[in-house]
Amino acid sequence: MRSARLCHLGATRITVETFLSLAVSSLRRRGGTDTYRGCRPQSLGHVTDRILQPTVRSNVCQLRTPTLEWLSTGFDGGSHHAAAAYNITVPEGWTETDLRGYADGRLAEAGFDTPGPVLLTGVDQRHARRASLDPVEVVVTAGVSNPSTLPAARRPETYPADPDETFRPGTINIIATTKRDLSAGALANLVAVVTEAKTATLLRLTGFSGTTSDAVIVGSDPSGEPARFSGASTAVGRAARACVRDALTAALASRYENEVLPESVVEATYGCATTVEATVSEL
């Protein structure tokens, strides 16, 4: 099975030996002989040339790149044509509502003036992890203080059903880039590919499907080799899935090395279980 190379943002090679106790058994299965119907076993892929050049100042992470086409689900989401993306750590008890003004101020204080999409997180940047596998590179910060779940229908209410509109800084932030020149549809689909990999990994490690404020940025190089598709069976999709899995696992291991993960939504500081039911009918 293909595995991405993991490293700290300082580019030091690491092996993830301090995994969360929850992750150990599932991660060992990755090294086994499991194969899936319709998918061939894959050998270790090549590490991609670095796409992202990280600089962290004042708990603001700048990921400098060639000028890429970005698509973001963050507060300043949508399309961006820029040579950087950012992940900003907000302090505990943060209550800012002017997100654009706050982000601009933090970028200025850190001395970054290159425009680019921004994500916000409550996780310290020292826990960020990067994974690389040609032709993709991914950076992840992860925490699960505000987990979310999607139980099967017709289960008893386990958490208040009233929606919480309060913004909470993204606790699983993923920035994924590729050297390929993706079509518009492939770039949008890469958000889905990354999210699917995040959910599968998180369910295996924690039992949660996500958090209440996860966010994704994906980037494509317009000067690269064209790619019309980015699904799981493509080079971009396979690499993205492996990178997200491995970087997210390592980021959680770092963040919770000395803390205990919440075991349920009820035990978490914040969180929600979606237990409302929709009405389904024929067209």
N, C-alpha and C positions, 0 to 999 in steps of 0.2 A: 504494500500500500504506500502510496506517495506520502511523504511527510515533508513539511516545510522546515527550513532552518529557522531556529528561534534565536533572538538576541535581545539584549537591552538596547535602548535607543543609542547608547554609546557605541554600538556595533560590536560588543564583546560577545563571542560565541558562548552559549550556555547550554547545559542539558537540564531539563526540568526534573529535578530529583526531589524537590520539596513540594510535590503535588499535594493538593488538598486530599485529606483522607477519603473524601467522597469520590475522588477522581481516580485513585490508584488502580482499582480493579478494571474500570472501563478503559483506562489508557493502556493497560497491559494487553487488553484484547486487540488493540490496534496492531500490535506486533505479531499477532497470530496469523492463522491461515484463512480467516473469514473472507469469503467472496460473496458477491451478490449477483443474483440472476440478471444477466444482461450486461454485466460489467466485467471486464477482464482485470486480473490482478495487475497492479502497476508497480514498476520499479521506482526507486528514489529519483526524483526529478532534479534538474539542475537548478542551483541557486541563481536567481536573476541578478543582473547588474543592478546596483542600487538605483532606485527611482526616487526615493524620498531621502532628503538630507535634513535630519532633525537638529534643531537647536532648542534647548529649554532654558528659559530665563524667567524668574519670578513665577514659577509654576504655570507658565504659558509655553506650550510646545508648538513651534513652527515646523512644518514639514515642507521644506523648499523643494520644488520640482521644476522640470521644464514647464513651459506654459501648457497646461492641460485643459481639457473640457471636463468640468466637474458637474456632478449632480448630487445635491444635498437634501437630506430630510430634516436638517436642523432648523433652528429658529429663523435663519436667513436662507432658508432652503430654496431649491430650484436650481437653475443652470448658472454656472460661473465659468468664465474664461480667465484663468489666473495661474500664477506660478507658485502658489503656496496654499496650504490648508492649515487650520489651527485647531488645537484642542486646549481649552482653558479650564484650569481647576478653580472652582469657586470655594470660598471659605465655608466652614461649618456655620449653620444658622443664616446663610445667605438668603435675602428676601428681595433682591432687586427685581423690578418689573420692566425697566427700560433696558431690554436685553441688548439692543443694538448700541446704545450709548455706553452700557457697561463694557461690552466686548471691545469697542473702539478705545475706551479708556485703558483697559488692561493691555491691549496691544501696544498702545503708545507708551505706557509705563515700562513695558518690556523692551522697547526699542525696535519693534517690528512695524515696518511701513509698507510691506508688500501686500496688496489686497488678496483676499481669498476667503472661502467659506469657513465658518467657525462652528465648533461644537463646544458645549459646556458640560462639565462633569464635577462631581464631588470627590472624585478619586485623585489622589496625588500623582503627579506625572512620573514619580520614581517607580510606579507600578506599571507603567506602559510597557508593552512588549511588541516587538516587530517580528513578522514572519515573512520569508521570501521564498518563492518558488516560481521559476520562469514560466510565464511572463508577468507575474503578479507580485506585488508587495503590499502588506497589510500592517497597520498599527492599531492596537486595541488597548483601551483602558476599561476595566470592568469592576463593578461592585453590585451587590444585590440587596442593598438595604431597603429597596422599594420594589420587591418582586411582583410579577403578575402571573396569573395562571388562567387557563381556559378549561374548566372542568367539563365533563360530559353533561349534556342537558339533563334536566329533571333531578338535579342534586339539590340538597338543602342549601339555603343561603349561608355562606360562610364568611361573608364580608359585606358591609353596607353597600347596597346597590346604587345609591346616589353617586353620580359621577363627581370626581374631584377635579376641578379645573385649575388647581394650583400648579404652576410650573415647578417641576423638580428637575434639577440638572441631570442630564443624561448619564446614567450609571454604566451602561455598556455602549461605549462609543467606538465605532469601527470606521477607519479610513482606509479604503482599498484602492489601489492604483494598478494600472496595467500599461505595458509598453505598446500594446496594440491600439490601433485606431478603430474604436468601436462605432458601429452605426448607432443612431439615436435609440433604436429599439434595444440593441444589445447593452447599451449603457444603462438604460432604465431597468432592463432585466437583471443586470448585475446587482442592483439593490436587492432584488428578490433572492438571488443566489446567495448573497452574503447573509441576508436575514435568515434564510432557511438553514444555512450552516451554523449560524449563531444559535438558533432555536434548538436544533438537534444536539449541539454540544452542551448547551445549558441544561436541557432536559436530562441528559445523561449524567451530568455532574451534580446538578442541584435539585432537579425535579420541577424547576420553574421554566416557563416558556420564554420569559423575558423580564423586563422591568417596565415600570410605568412611563419611562422617558428615554428609551433607547433611541439612538440616532446613527445614521449611516451617511458617509460621503464616499462616492466612487469617482474615480478619475480615469480618463482615457487620453492617450497621447496622439494628437492629430497628425504627427509626423511619423507615426509607426506603421507597421504592416496592417492593412485593413482587416477587420473581422466583423462579419455580419451578425454573428450569434455569440452568446455567452452562457449557454446552458451548461448543465452539469457534465455533459459528454464532450464539451469543447475544451481546448487547451486552457483558455481563460477561466472557464467555469470550474474545471477540476482543480486548477491551482488556487483559485479564490477560496474554494471550499476547504482545501487542506490548510491554507494560510489562516483562515478565520478559526478553524478548529484548534490549531496549534497555538496561535497567539492568544486566543481567548482562554484556553486552558492555563497557559503560563501566566497570563495577567491575573486570573483568579487565584492561582497559587501564590503569587506575590502579594496580592492584596489581603488574602486571608491566611497568611503564614502563621500569624499570631492571634488570629481572631476566629470566632466560630460563626459559620454561616447560619442564617436563619433557617429553621426546618420547615416553616410554613408561612403563608401570607399573614396569618394572625400573629405569629411571633415576630414578624419583621417590623421595623420602625414605621415604614409606610408600605403600601402595596394594595393590590386588588385582585379579586377573583371574579371573572366575568361569568355570573350565574344567571343573568337575564336570558330569556329565550325569544327568538324571532318567530314570526308566523311564516310558514312555508306553504307554497301552493304551486300548482301547475301553471305554466305560462298561458 
